[in-house]
Amino acid sequence: MNSEAAASYLDGLNPAQRDAVCGGDAAADERDRPLLVIAGAGSGKTNTLAHRVAHLIAQGADPGRILLLTFSRRAADEMVRRVERIVARVARQHRHLAGTTLPWSGTFHGVGARLLRDYAASIGLDPGFTIHDREDSADLMNLARHELGLSSQRKRFPLKATCLAIYSSAVNTQASLGDTLRHAFPWCAEWEEELRRLFAAYVEAKQAQRVLDYDDLLLYWSHMMHEPALAAGVGAQFSHVLVDEYQDTNRLQAAILLGLKPDGRGLTVVGDDAQSIYSFRGATVRNILDFPQAFEPPARVVTLAQNYRSSGPILAAANAVIAAASERFTKDLWTARSGGAMPRLVSVRDDAEQALFVVDAILARREQGLRLKRQAVLFRAAHHSARLEVELTRRNIPFVKFGGLKFLEAAHVKDVLALMRFAQNPRDRVSGFRAMQLLAGIGPKIAARILDNLRDAPPGCELLAEQPLPEALRPAWQGFAALLESAGDPRAPWPSSLDALCQWYRTEMERLFEDAEIRRADIDQLVRIGATYPSRERFLTALTLDPPDATSDEAGVPLLDEDYLILSTIHSAKGQEWGAVSLLNAVDGCIPSDLATGSAEQIDEERRLLYVAMTRARDHLDIVIPQRFHVSHQAGGGDRHVYASRTRFIPNAVLEHFEQRSWPKPPPQLEGTPGSKARAVDLAAKMRGMWR
């Protein structure tokens, strides 16, 4: 690599970013040393990681042996596009790099699913396994719950979703069931032995039906890394492993990385401990805090502190808030930008006035040229925006709230995926139970009987067409069985097999749904998505692990306005930025949540939540403090309310970084009020005179 070529693709990187991208190149023993990049909010993390991948390729690394792990498929795709653009620039001088691709990029779960299929024969898995989404997993958990008689307990036994959450938490945190119950689900602790039996039955049911759930994709991969021969084989596939958002990993994911690269050579992780806010998913900030000392010699640490997003006053306030964290990598974000308004602490009387203030501020900024799309209102919990939503609707201000019906939660999409999974794996009881009942005349009893027959059949003898059925149903059943067997044939052309299933399903939709025409758009979209994948397995895996966000039958009319306001929880806002941010309910009980103050670790995470919210803002930040707010989760509010004080994370010591104001402004003084020139009236004397 000549210096001219190097300069051309490293242009624009600041010194810290350049150090993260190519530091250690001069010394051979430093080149592959484990690297931790502490990337502060708005510091160009994605750009830096993309340049590091491109730099490795430019220095001779085989792109086919680079593993890039992110937390969403979209993030992985964006990273790959950036890498390809950078490498294309380098290829002008080094033509052998033209057309470079990264075949191993994706989410932990997506890469795990691919590796499990590749190594299925070596780990006792059927390579034709299907993957359940969360809802299907909960249904299977419920079947096991019923079969063990736990649904008929005299005392209330946890529901299926809670049982699955407990199971998932224990798996991902690698904690014992007892510890999981004590720390995260104390109201379920009395059922420890019953839950242990339930989880054993759930695992046996998954294995009998040749299905995996989300957690299995990491759990099996982790166990592979504990088998020396398998770990060596998988680790040897990758010369370099790079991980984005490392602060969001759980203990299972950290164990996988250590198994892939026990000495850390070739391992790069990027993240920010100050933005670790997903402990409810099993993530632990300890992974990133302890990373340097996990290796000998310790990992090299590079800190990116230059912020390209927020103004200086906003960064100063955010730095002051996070400085009180009990443990962190020390960094103070700074910016080359000059000027900017101080963030405002706005005190209002109650949540009704909070809504009025926020709407007035939003409209004022809009009149000054800041479009609604460039503004956001953030909150700790989804119900905190109820009063604001009423006011926005009343004032005819369009808005989008992050959340709503997800693609895979729509009944028609789940129907088609159940057909696909059942065709691929006739022992998948949950998918089969749903798929068979799509056929007119097939109810739960007939479906359950057929599934029992399939379960008891020897492997390879699951003959759908020969199942006993009433004579009236037989013609339709024969066609249905032939369709499934054809679609499930490993030799069936793809995506023609998906198209055939969708064509059959379209003929049933008028009977199944009143709004069939609207839902057909999603079925058409499924076929288009399927055409972008090379196989049925890759399609089902990708769609299950990283589904599209919304469906055509999502509640509410389509937004016809060209501009709209963003409402979002803080968790959903991570990674985003806006010109102006308003933060609701900055009071104790909301931030920190009164449900998250049981330990120092929880309080520290709540502090990080506030920090994340503050660092989403570029130019304007309003933190609103209602003195009184209603605690009802209903939009109507109700009469129940509480009084609260400013969040503990903005103590008096940091108030110098904020402009403080009250809203609305007090009315001008009238004649006769204190301070006016009118003669004072002694009302106290009148009160005494009433009784004389």
C-alpha positions as CSV (number, residue, x, y, z in Angstrom):
1,M,0.0,0.0,0.0
2,N,1.7,3.2,-1.1
3,S,1.3,6.4,0.9
4,E,-0.8,8.1,-1.8
5,A,-3.4,5.3,-1.8
6,A,-3.4,5.2,2.0
7,A,-4.0,9.0,2.2
8,S,-6.9,8.8,-0.3
9,Y,-9.1,6.5,1.8
10,L,-8.1,7.7,5.2
11,D,-8.9,11.3,4.4
12,G,-11.4,12.7,6.8
13,L,-10.5,10.6,9.8
14,N,-9.4,12.4,12.9
15,P,-6.3,11.3,14.8
16,A,-8.1,9.0,17.2
17,Q,-10.2,7.4,14.4
18,R,-7.0,6.9,12.4
19,D,-5.4,5.2,15.4
20,A,-8.4,2.9,15.8
21,V,-8.3,2.1,12.0
22,C,-4.7,1.4,11.5
23,G,-2.8,1.7,14.8
24,G,-0.3,-1.0,15.5
25,D,0.5,-1.6,11.8
26,A,4.2,-0.9,12.2
27,A,4.9,-3.7,14.8
28,A,4.0,-7.3,13.7
29,D,3.3,-8.4,17.3
30,E,0.9,-5.5,17.7
31,R,-1.0,-5.9,14.4
32,D,-3.6,-8.5,15.6
33,R,-3.6,-7.5,19.3
34,P,-7.2,-7.3,20.6
35,L,-8.6,-3.8,20.3
36,L,-11.3,-2.0,22.2
37,V,-12.6,1.2,20.6
38,I,-14.6,3.3,23.1
39,A,-16.8,5.3,20.7
40,G,-18.6,8.2,22.4
41,A,-22.0,9.3,21.2
42,G,-21.9,10.9,17.8
43,S,-18.1,10.2,17.4
44,G,-18.3,8.5,14.0
45,K,-18.3,5.0,15.3
46,T,-19.8,3.4,12.2
47,N,-17.5,5.2,9.9
48,T,-14.5,4.2,11.9
49,L,-15.4,0.5,12.0
50,A,-16.1,0.5,8.3
51,H,-12.7,2.0,7.6
52,R,-11.0,-0.5,9.9
53,V,-12.6,-3.4,7.9
54,A,-11.6,-1.8,4.6
55,H,-8.1,-1.2,6.0
56,L,-7.7,-4.8,6.9
57,I,-8.7,-5.8,3.4
58,A,-6.3,-3.3,1.9
59,Q,-3.5,-4.7,4.0
60,G,-4.1,-8.2,2.6
61,A,-6.7,-9.8,4.9
62,D,-9.0,-12.2,3.1
63,P,-12.6,-10.7,3.0
64,G,-14.0,-14.2,3.2
65,R,-12.3,-14.7,6.6
66,I,-13.5,-11.5,8.2
67,L,-16.5,-11.9,10.5
68,L,-18.5,-8.7,11.1
69,L,-21.1,-8.9,13.9
70,T,-23.8,-6.2,14.5
71,F,-27.2,-6.1,16.3
72,S,-29.4,-5.7,13.3
73,R,-29.4,-6.9,9.7
74,R,-29.9,-3.3,8.5
75,A,-26.8,-2.2,10.5
76,A,-24.8,-5.0,8.9
77,D,-26.0,-4.1,5.4
78,E,-25.1,-0.5,5.9
79,M,-21.7,-1.4,7.3
80,V,-21.0,-3.6,4.3
81,R,-22.0,-0.9,1.9
82,R,-19.6,1.6,3.5
83,V,-16.8,-0.9,3.4
84,E,-17.4,-1.7,-0.3
85,R,-17.4,2.1,-1.1
86,I,-14.1,2.6,0.8
87,V,-12.5,-0.5,-0.8
88,A,-13.6,0.7,-4.2
89,R,-11.6,3.8,-3.7
90,V,-8.5,1.8,-2.8
91,A,-9.1,-0.5,-5.8
92,R,-8.3,2.4,-8.1
93,Q,-4.6,1.7,-7.3
94,H,-5.1,-2.0,-6.4
95,R,-7.4,-3.5,-9.0
96,H,-7.3,-7.0,-7.4
97,L,-9.6,-5.5,-4.6
98,A,-12.4,-4.6,-7.1
99,G,-15.7,-6.4,-6.4
100,T,-14.8,-7.2,-2.8
101,T,-17.7,-8.6,-0.7
102,L,-18.0,-9.6,2.9
103,P,-19.8,-13.0,3.0
104,W,-19.7,-13.3,6.8
105,S,-21.6,-10.2,8.1
106,G,-24.8,-10.1,10.1
107,T,-26.3,-10.4,13.6
108,F,-25.1,-12.8,16.3
109,H,-28.3,-14.8,15.8
110,G,-28.1,-14.8,12.0
111,V,-24.4,-15.9,11.9
112,G,-25.2,-18.5,14.6
113,A,-28.0,-20.0,12.6
114,R,-25.7,-20.3,9.6
115,L,-22.9,-21.9,11.5
116,L,-25.3,-24.4,13.2
117,R,-26.5,-25.5,9.7
118,D,-22.9,-25.9,8.5
119,Y,-21.9,-27.9,11.6
120,A,-25.3,-29.7,12.2
121,A,-23.9,-33.1,11.5
122,S,-21.1,-32.6,14.0
123,I,-23.4,-31.4,16.9
124,G,-26.4,-33.7,16.6
125,L,-28.7,-31.3,14.9
126,D,-30.9,-32.0,11.9
127,P,-29.8,-29.5,9.2
128,G,-33.5,-29.0,8.3
129,F,-34.3,-27.5,11.7
130,T,-36.7,-24.6,11.8
131,I,-36.4,-21.5,14.0
132,H,-39.3,-20.3,16.1
133,D,-39.9,-16.6,16.7
134,R,-40.8,-15.4,20.2
135,E,-44.6,-15.9,19.8
136,D,-44.1,-19.5,18.5
137,S,-41.7,-20.2,21.3
138,A,-44.2,-19.0,23.8
139,D,-46.9,-21.2,22.3
140,L,-44.6,-24.2,22.6
141,M,-43.8,-23.3,26.2
142,N,-47.6,-23.1,26.8
143,L,-48.1,-26.6,25.4
144,A,-45.4,-28.0,27.8
145,R,-47.0,-26.0,30.6
146,H,-50.4,-27.6,29.9
147,E,-49.0,-31.1,29.5
148,L,-47.3,-30.8,33.0
149,G,-50.6,-29.7,34.5
150,L,-49.1,-26.3,35.5
151,S,-51.9,-24.3,34.0
152,S,-54.4,-25.8,36.5
153,Q,-52.6,-24.9,39.7
154,R,-54.7,-23.6,42.6
155,K,-52.3,-20.7,42.9
156,R,-51.5,-18.4,40.0
157,F,-48.7,-19.9,37.9
158,P,-46.7,-17.6,35.6
159,L,-48.2,-17.2,32.1
160,K,-46.4,-18.5,29.0
161,A,-44.7,-15.2,28.1
162,T,-43.3,-14.8,31.7
163,C,-42.1,-18.4,31.6
164,L,-40.3,-17.8,28.3
165,A,-38.8,-14.5,29.7
166,I,-37.4,-16.4,32.7
167,Y,-36.0,-19.1,30.5
168,S,-34.4,-16.6,28.1
169,S,-33.0,-14.5,30.9
170,A,-31.3,-17.5,32.6
171,V,-29.8,-18.6,29.2
172,N,-28.5,-15.3,28.1
173,T,-27.1,-14.1,31.4
174,Q,-25.7,-17.6,32.2
175,A,-27.1,-17.3,35.7
176,S,-28.7,-20.1,37.6
177,L,-32.5,-20.4,37.6
178,G,-32.6,-19.5,41.3
179,D,-30.5,-16.4,40.9
180,T,-32.5,-15.3,37.9
181,L,-35.8,-15.6,39.9
182,R,-34.4,-13.8,42.9
183,H,-33.0,-10.9,41.0
184,A,-35.4,-10.4,38.1
185,F,-38.6,-12.3,38.8
186,P,-38.9,-12.4,42.6
187,W,-42.7,-12.9,42.4
188,C,-42.1,-16.3,40.7
189,A,-39.5,-17.6,43.1
190,E,-41.9,-20.0,44.8
191,W,-42.2,-21.9,41.5
192,E,-38.5,-22.7,41.0
193,E,-38.8,-26.5,40.9
194,E,-41.9,-26.4,38.7
195,L,-40.2,-24.0,36.3
196,R,-37.2,-26.3,36.2
197,R,-39.4,-29.2,35.2
198,L,-41.2,-27.0,32.6
199,F,-37.9,-25.8,31.0
200,A,-36.7,-29.4,30.8
201,A,-39.9,-30.4,29.0
202,Y,-39.7,-27.4,26.7
203,V,-36.1,-28.3,25.6
204,E,-37.2,-31.9,25.0
205,A,-40.2,-30.7,23.0
206,K,-37.9,-28.5,20.8
207,Q,-35.5,-31.3,20.2
208,A,-38.3,-33.8,19.3
209,Q,-39.8,-31.3,16.9
210,R,-36.4,-30.3,15.4
211,V,-36.9,-26.6,16.2
212,L,-34.7,-24.0,17.8
213,D,-35.7,-20.7,19.4
214,Y,-33.7,-17.4,19.4
215,D,-31.8,-18.3,22.5
216,D,-30.7,-21.7,21.1
217,L,-28.9,-20.0,18.2
218,L,-26.5,-18.5,20.8
219,L,-26.6,-21.4,23.3
220,Y,-25.6,-24.1,20.7
221,W,-22.9,-21.8,19.3
222,S,-21.6,-21.2,22.8
223,H,-21.5,-24.9,23.6
224,M,-19.6,-25.5,20.3
225,M,-17.0,-23.1,21.5
226,H,-16.5,-25.3,24.6
227,E,-15.6,-28.3,22.4
228,P,-11.9,-27.9,21.6
229,A,-12.0,-29.5,18.1
230,L,-15.1,-27.6,17.1
231,A,-13.9,-24.3,18.6
232,A,-10.6,-24.6,16.7
233,G,-12.4,-25.3,13.4
234,V,-14.8,-22.4,13.7
235,G,-12.2,-20.0,15.0
236,A,-9.8,-20.9,12.1
237,Q,-12.5,-19.8,9.6
238,F,-12.0,-16.2,10.7
239,S,-8.8,-14.2,10.7
240,H,-10.5,-11.2,12.1
241,V,-13.7,-10.8,14.1
242,L,-15.2,-7.3,14.5
243,V,-18.2,-6.5,16.8
244,D,-20.3,-3.3,16.8
245,E,-22.2,-2.1,19.8
246,Y,-20.3,-4.3,22.2
247,Q,-21.9,-2.7,25.2
248,D,-25.1,-4.4,24.2
249,T,-23.8,-8.0,24.3
250,N,-24.8,-10.5,27.0
251,R,-22.6,-13.0,28.8
252,L,-23.4,-15.7,26.2
253,Q,-22.2,-13.5,23.3
254,A,-19.1,-12.5,25.2
255,A,-18.3,-16.2,25.8
256,I,-18.8,-17.0,22.1
257,L,-16.2,-14.3,21.2
258,L,-13.7,-15.6,23.7
259,G,-14.2,-19.1,22.3
260,L,-13.6,-17.8,18.7
261,K,-10.5,-15.9,19.7
262,P,-9.2,-17.1,23.1
263,D,-6.0,-15.0,22.8
264,G,-7.9,-12.0,21.3
265,R,-5.7,-11.9,18.3
266,G,-7.7,-10.4,15.4
267,L,-10.6,-9.3,17.7
268,T,-11.9,-5.8,17.5
269,V,-14.9,-4.6,19.5
270,V,-16.5,-1.1,19.3
271,G,-18.9,0.4,21.8
272,D,-19.6,2.9,24.6
273,D,-20.1,1.9,28.2
274,A,-22.0,5.1,28.7
275,Q,-24.7,3.8,26.3
276,S,-25.3,0.4,27.9
277,I,-29.0,0.5,28.5
278,Y,-30.3,-3.0,27.6
279,S,-29.9,-5.1,30.8
280,F,-33.6,-6.1,30.4
281,R,-32.5,-8.1,27.4
282,G,-29.6,-9.7,29.3
283,A,-26.9,-7.2,28.2
284,T,-24.3,-6.4,30.8
285,V,-22.0,-3.4,30.9
286,R,-19.4,-5.6,32.5
287,N,-18.5,-7.1,29.1
288,I,-17.1,-3.9,27.8
289,L,-15.7,-2.7,31.1
290,D,-13.8,-6.0,31.7
291,F,-12.7,-6.5,28.0
292,P,-9.2,-5.1,28.2
293,Q,-8.2,-7.4,31.1
294,A,-9.7,-10.5,29.5
295,F,-6.4,-11.0,27.6
296,E,-2.7,-11.1,28.3
297,P,-1.3,-8.7,27.4
298,P,-4.4,-6.5,27.9
299,A,-6.3,-5.3,24.9
300,R,-5.3,-1.9,23.3
301,V,-7.9,0.8,24.0
302,V,-8.6,3.7,21.7
303,T,-11.1,6.4,22.7
304,L,-13.1,8.4,20.2
305,A,-14.2,11.6,22.1
306,Q,-14.7,14.1,19.3
307,N,-18.5,14.5,18.8
308,Y,-19.8,15.5,15.4
309,R,-23.5,15.8,16.5
310,S,-24.2,18.0,19.4
311,S,-23.4,21.6,20.3
312,G,-20.8,22.4,23.0
313,P,-23.3,23.3,25.7
314,I,-25.3,20.1,25.2
315,L,-22.1,18.0,25.5
316,A,-21.0,19.9,28.6
317,A,-24.3,19.0,30.3
318,A,-24.2,15.4,29.2
319,N,-20.6,15.0,30.4
320,A,-21.6,16.4,33.8
321,V,-24.5,13.9,34.1
322,I,-22.5,10.8,33.2
323,A,-19.4,11.9,35.2
324,A,-21.2,10.7,38.4
325,A,-21.4,7.1,37.1
326,S,-19.8,4.7,39.6
327,E,-17.6,3.0,37.0
328,R,-16.8,4.0,33.4
329,F,-14.1,4.5,30.8
330,T,-13.2,8.2,31.4
331,K,-13.9,10.4,28.4
332,D,-15.4,13.8,27.9
333,L,-17.0,14.4,24.6
334,W,-16.0,17.6,22.8
335,T,-16.8,19.3,19.6
336,A,-15.2,21.6,17.2
337,R,-18.5,23.4,16.7
338,S,-18.8,26.8,18.3
339,G,-21.8,28.5,19.9
340,G,-25.1,26.9,20.6
341,A,-27.8,27.3,23.2
342,M,-27.6,25.8,26.7
343,P,-30.0,22.9,27.3
344,R,-33.1,24.1,29.1
345,L,-34.6,22.7,32.3
346,V,-38.2,23.6,32.1
347,S,-40.5,23.3,35.2
348,V,-44.2,23.0,34.6
349,R,-47.1,22.5,36.9
350,D,-48.4,19.1,35.7
351,D,-48.3,16.7,32.7
352,A,-51.1,18.7,31.0
353,E,-48.9,21.8,30.9
354,Q,-46.0,19.7,29.9
355,A,-47.9,18.7,26.8
356,L,-48.8,22.3,26.1
357,F,-45.2,23.6,26.5
358,V,-43.7,20.8,24.3
359,V,-46.2,21.5,21.5
360,D,-45.7,25.3,21.7
361,A,-41.9,24.8,21.6
362,I,-42.1,22.4,18.6
363,L,-44.3,24.8,16.6
364,A,-42.1,27.7,17.4
365,R,-39.0,25.8,16.1
366,R,-41.0,24.8,13.0
367,E,-41.7,28.5,12.3
368,Q,-38.0,29.1,12.6
369,G,-37.3,26.5,9.9
370,L,-36.8,23.3,11.8
371,R,-39.1,20.7,10.2
372,L,-41.1,18.4,12.5
373,K,-39.1,15.4,11.2
374,R,-36.0,17.0,12.7
375,Q,-37.6,17.1,16.1
376,A,-38.3,14.3,18.6
377,V,-40.0,13.9,21.9
378,L,-38.4,11.2,24.1
379,F,-39.7,9.4,27.2
380,R,-38.7,6.6,29.5
381,A,-41.9,4.5,29.1
382,A,-44.4,4.4,26.2
383,H,-47.4,5.5,28.3
384,H,-45.6,8.7,29.3
385,S,-46.6,10.3,26.0
386,A,-50.4,9.7,26.3
387,R,-51.3,13.2,27.3
388,L,-49.0,14.7,24.6
389,E,-50.6,12.5,21.9
390,V,-54.0,13.9,22.8
391,E,-52.7,17.4,22.5
392,L,-50.9,16.7,19.2
393,T,-54.1,15.3,17.8
394,R,-56.2,18.2,19.0
395,R,-53.7,20.7,17.4
396,N,-53.7,18.6,14.1
397,I,-49.9,17.9,14.3
398,P,-49.0,14.6,12.6
399,F,-46.7,12.3,14.5
400,V,-45.2,8.8,14.3
401,K,-44.6,6.9,17.5
402,F,-42.0,4.2,17.4
403,G,-43.7,0.8,18.0
404,G,-46.9,-0.7,16.8
405,L,-47.8,-3.9,15.0
406,K,-44.7,-5.7,13.8
407,F,-44.5,-7.6,10.5
408,L,-44.3,-11.0,11.9
409,E,-47.0,-10.3,14.5
410,A,-49.6,-10.0,11.7
411,A,-51.8,-13.1,11.4
412,H,-51.5,-13.4,7.6
413,V,-47.7,-13.2,7.7
414,K,-47.5,-15.8,10.5
415,D,-49.8,-18.1,8.4
416,V,-47.5,-18.1,5.4
417,L,-44.4,-18.6,7.6
418,A,-46.2,-21.5,9.4
419,L,-46.8,-23.1,6.0
420,M,-43.2,-22.7,5.0
421,R,-41.9,-24.1,8.3
422,F,-44.3,-27.0,8.4
423,A,-43.3,-27.9,4.8
424,Q,-39.6,-27.8,5.7
425,N,-40.1,-29.7,9.0
426,P,-43.3,-31.8,9.5
427,R,-42.4,-32.4,13.1
428,D,-42.7,-28.7,14.0
429,R,-45.8,-28.9,16.1
430,V,-46.5,-25.2,16.6
431,S,-46.2,-24.4,12.8
432,G,-48.2,-27.5,11.8
433,F,-51.0,-26.8,14.2
434,R,-51.5,-23.3,12.7
435,A,-50.9,-24.4,9.1
436,M,-53.4,-27.2,9.0
437,Q,-56.2,-25.2,10.4
438,L,-55.9,-22.8,7.4
439,L,-57.7,-25.5,5.4
440,A,-61.5,-25.3,5.6
441,G,-62.9,-28.1,7.8
442,I,-59.7,-28.8,9.8
443,G,-60.0,-27.9,13.4
444,P,-57.8,-28.2,16.5
445,K,-58.8,-31.9,17.2
446,I,-58.0,-33.1,13.7
447,A,-54.8,-31.1,13.5
448,A,-53.6,-32.4,16.9
449,R,-54.4,-36.0,15.9
450,I,-52.4,-35.6,12.6
451,L,-49.5,-34.1,14.5
452,D,-49.5,-37.0,16.9
453,N,-49.3,-39.4,14.0
454,L,-46.4,-37.5,12.5
455,R,-44.6,-37.5,15.8
456,D,-44.9,-41.2,16.2
457,A,-43.9,-42.0,12.6
458,P,-40.3,-43.2,12.0
459,P,-38.0,-40.5,10.6
460,G,-38.6,-40.0,6.9
461,C,-42.1,-41.5,7.0
462,E,-44.2,-38.5,7.8
463,L,-46.7,-39.1,5.0
464,L,-49.2,-36.2,5.1
465,A,-51.3,-37.5,2.2
466,E,-52.1,-40.7,4.0
467,Q,-53.4,-39.2,7.2
468,P,-57.0,-40.5,8.2
469,L,-59.6,-37.8,7.6
470,P,-63.3,-37.6,7.0
471,E,-64.2,-38.4,3.4
472,A,-65.5,-35.0,2.6
473,L,-62.2,-33.4,3.5
474,R,-60.0,-35.8,1.6
475,P,-59.9,-34.1,-1.9
476,A,-58.9,-30.7,-0.4
477,W,-56.5,-32.4,2.0
478,Q,-54.8,-34.4,-0.8
479,G,-54.0,-31.1,-2.7
480,F,-52.9,-29.4,0.5
481,A,-50.5,-32.3,1.4
482,A,-49.1,-32.4,-2.1
483,L,-48.4,-28.7,-2.0
484,L,-46.6,-29.0,1.3
485,E,-44.5,-32.0,0.3
486,S,-43.5,-30.2,-3.0
487,A,-42.6,-27.0,-1.2
488,G,-40.6,-29.0,1.5
489,D,-38.6,-31.0,-1.1
490,P,-34.9,-29.9,-0.7
491,R,-34.7,-30.0,-4.5
492,A,-37.7,-27.7,-5.0
493,P,-36.6,-24.5,-6.9
494,W,-36.5,-21.4,-4.8
495,P,-38.4,-19.0,-4.7
496,S,-41.0,-20.9,-6.8
497,S,-41.9,-23.1,-3.8
498,L,-42.7,-19.9,-1.8
499,D,-44.8,-18.5,-4.6
500,A,-46.8,-21.7,-4.9
501,L,-47.6,-21.6,-1.1
502,C,-48.6,-17.9,-1.4
503,Q,-50.8,-18.6,-4.4
504,W,-52.7,-21.2,-2.4
505,Y,-53.0,-19.0,0.6
506,R,-54.4,-16.1,-1.4
507,T,-57.3,-18.3,-2.4
508,E,-58.1,-18.8,1.3
509,M,-57.8,-15.2,2.5
510,E,-61.3,-14.1,1.6
511,R,-62.6,-16.7,3.9
512,L,-60.1,-16.0,6.7
513,F,-60.1,-12.1,6.7
514,E,-62.6,-9.4,6.1
515,D,-59.8,-7.0,5.0
516,A,-58.1,-9.6,2.7
517,E,-57.3,-7.1,0.0
518,I,-55.2,-4.9,2.3
519,R,-53.3,-8.0,3.7
520,R,-52.5,-9.3,0.2
521,A,-49.9,-6.5,-0.2
522,D,-47.8,-8.2,2.6
523,I,-48.1,-11.6,0.9
524,D,-46.8,-10.0,-2.3
525,Q,-44.0,-8.4,-0.3
526,L,-43.1,-11.8,1.2
527,V,-42.6,-13.2,-2.3
528,R,-40.4,-10.2,-3.3
529,I,-38.3,-10.6,-0.2
530,G,-38.0,-14.3,-0.8
531,A,-36.6,-13.7,-4.3
532,T,-33.6,-11.9,-2.7
533,Y,-32.4,-15.0,-0.8
534,P,-30.6,-18.0,-2.2
535,S,-32.6,-20.6,-0.3
536,R,-35.6,-21.4,1.8
537,E,-33.4,-21.8,4.9
538,R,-31.7,-18.4,4.5
539,F,-35.1,-16.8,3.9
540,L,-36.8,-18.2,6.9
541,T,-33.8,-17.5,9.1
542,A,-33.4,-13.9,8.0
543,L,-37.1,-13.1,8.2
544,T,-37.5,-14.6,11.7
545,L,-34.4,-13.0,13.1
546,D,-34.7,-9.6,11.5
547,P,-38.3,-9.0,10.3
548,P,-39.5,-5.8,8.6
549,D,-41.0,-3.3,11.0
550,A,-44.5,-2.6,9.8
551,T,-47.4,-4.2,7.9
552,S,-50.0,-2.9,5.5
553,D,-52.8,-3.4,8.1
554,E,-51.1,-1.5,10.8
555,A,-53.5,0.5,12.9
556,G,-54.2,4.0,11.8
557,V,-54.5,5.8,8.4
558,P,-51.4,6.2,6.3
559,L,-49.6,9.5,6.9
560,L,-50.4,11.8,3.9
561,D,-48.5,14.7,5.4
562,E,-45.0,15.4,4.1
563,D,-43.8,16.2,7.7
564,Y,-44.4,14.7,11.1
565,L,-43.1,14.7,14.6
566,I,-41.2,11.7,16.1
567,L,-42.2,10.3,19.4
568,S,-40.0,7.6,20.8
569,T,-38.9,5.8,24.0
570,I,-35.3,6.4,24.9
571,H,-34.4,2.8,24.2
572,S,-35.8,3.0,20.6
573,A,-34.0,6.3,20.0
574,K,-30.5,4.9,20.6
575,G,-28.4,5.5,17.5
576,Q,-30.7,8.3,16.2
577,E,-30.2,12.0,16.2
578,W,-32.5,15.1,15.8
579,G,-32.0,18.8,15.6
580,A,-34.2,19.3,18.7
581,V,-35.1,16.9,21.5
582,S,-37.7,17.3,24.2
583,L,-37.5,14.9,27.1
584,L,-40.6,14.3,29.1
585,N,-41.0,13.6,32.9
586,A,-37.4,14.2,34.1
587,V,-38.4,13.4,37.7
588,D,-37.6,10.7,40.1
589,G,-40.0,7.9,39.6
590,C,-39.7,8.3,35.8
591,I,-36.0,8.8,35.3
592,P,-34.9,6.8,37.2
593,S,-38.0,4.6,36.9
594,D,-39.3,3.6,40.3
595,L,-39.1,0.0,39.1
596,A,-35.3,0.3,38.5
597,T,-33.8,1.6,41.7
598,G,-33.3,-1.7,43.6
599,S,-29.5,-1.7,43.1
600,A,-26.6,0.5,42.3
601,E,-26.3,-1.2,38.9
602,Q,-29.9,-0.4,38.0
603,I,-29.5,3.2,39.0
604,D,-26.3,3.5,36.9
605,E,-28.2,2.2,33.9
606,E,-31.0,4.7,34.4
607,R,-28.3,7.5,34.5
608,R,-27.0,6.1,31.2
609,L,-30.5,6.3,29.8
610,L,-30.7,10.0,30.5
611,Y,-27.2,10.5,28.9
612,V,-28.4,8.6,25.8
613,A,-31.5,10.9,25.6
614,M,-29.4,14.0,26.0
615,T,-26.9,13.1,23.3
616,R,-29.6,12.5,20.6
617,A,-29.9,16.3,20.3
618,R,-27.9,18.4,17.9
619,D,-28.8,22.0,18.7
620,H,-31.8,22.2,21.1
621,L,-32.5,20.2,24.2
622,D,-35.5,20.7,26.5
623,I,-35.7,18.6,29.7
624,V,-39.2,19.0,31.1
625,I,-39.9,18.6,34.9
626,P,-43.6,18.4,35.8
627,Q,-44.2,19.1,39.5
628,R,-47.3,16.8,39.4
629,F,-48.2,14.1,37.0
630,H,-50.9,11.5,36.7
631,V,-49.8,7.9,37.0
632,S,-52.7,6.3,35.1
633,H,-51.5,4.5,32.0
634,Q,-54.7,5.5,30.2
635,A,-54.8,8.4,27.8
636,G,-57.6,10.0,29.8
637,G,-55.3,10.4,32.8
638,G,-57.7,10.1,35.7
639,D,-57.4,11.8,39.1
640,R,-54.5,9.7,40.6
641,H,-51.4,11.8,40.6
642,V,-48.1,12.1,42.4
643,Y,-45.7,15.0,43.3
644,A,-42.1,14.5,42.3
645,S,-38.8,16.3,42.4
646,R,-36.2,16.8,39.6
647,T,-34.3,13.7,38.7
648,R,-31.5,12.9,41.0
649,F,-29.2,12.7,37.9
650,I,-29.3,16.5,37.6
651,P,-28.2,17.6,41.1
652,N,-27.5,21.2,42.1
653,A,-23.8,20.7,41.3
654,V,-24.5,20.4,37.6
655,L,-27.2,23.1,37.2
656,E,-24.6,25.6,35.9
657,H,-24.8,23.7,32.6
658,F,-28.5,24.3,32.1
659,E,-30.8,27.3,31.6
660,Q,-33.6,27.1,34.1
661,R,-37.0,28.4,33.5
662,S,-40.6,28.0,34.4
663,W,-43.6,27.7,32.0
664,P,-45.9,29.5,31.6
665,K,-44.3,32.8,32.6
666,P,-46.0,34.4,35.6
667,P,-48.5,37.1,34.6
668,P,-47.5,40.8,34.8
669,Q,-48.1,42.4,38.2
670,L,-51.4,44.1,38.6
671,E,-52.1,47.3,40.6
672,G,-52.3,46.4,44.3
673,T,-50.0,43.4,44.1
674,P,-46.8,43.3,46.1
675,G,-44.3,45.6,44.5
676,S,-46.8,47.9,42.9
677,K,-47.1,51.6,43.8
678,A,-50.8,51.3,44.9
679,R,-51.7,51.7,48.7
680,A,-51.5,48.3,50.5
681,V,-54.7,46.9,52.0
682,D,-54.4,45.3,55.4
683,L,-56.6,42.2,54.8
684,A,-55.2,40.6,57.9
685,A,-56.8,43.3,60.1
686,K,-60.1,42.7,58.4
687,M,-59.9,39.0,59.2
688,R,-59.3,39.8,62.9
689,G,-62.2,42.3,62.9
690,M,-64.7,39.7,61.8
691,W,-64.7,38.2,65.3
692,R,-64.7,41.4,67.4
